[in-house]
Amino acid sequence: MAGMEKDTPIPDVIRLHKLSRVLELGYGEQSYRLDFEYLRVFTPSAEARGHGPGQETLQVGKRNVDLLAIEPSGTYALKLVFSDGHDSGLYTWDLLYNLAVHHDELWAEYLRLLEVQGASRDIDTTPKSGGSSCSHHH
């Protein structure tokens, strides 16, 4: 588990906006709004990140995912519980800050990867154990 960097800023405001589907992080004067899809796509969980560079699983079809709950994990991370059942990602303060500050370039890179792989933000093609893959929500 990566240790805390001593100078990692910890947000003094953490606000869940369920209607606009964003997590607001405030650092003093600076405020960042990270939408649920973005947070879900950049989950630090092991199954998504793989066990080495190049082993990441691209998270797709997450446009409509909801963030159901935020639970503190120790003093160094937040556990985010998503509506697709995903709750194994621990978002450390340094990760959250990184996601906030580098939002635009990270998101652009994600969209580029989607295009390269011919994947969609609307259709989840990650293999599921059991269950049918023909559920379409409109």
Secondary structure, DSSP 8 states (H G I E B T S, - for coil): -----TT----SEEEEETTTTEEEEEETTEEEEEEHHHHHHT---HHHHTTSTT------S-TT--EEEEEEETTTEEEEEETTS----EEEHHHHHHHHHTHHHHHHHHHHHHHHHT--SSS--S--SSS-S-----
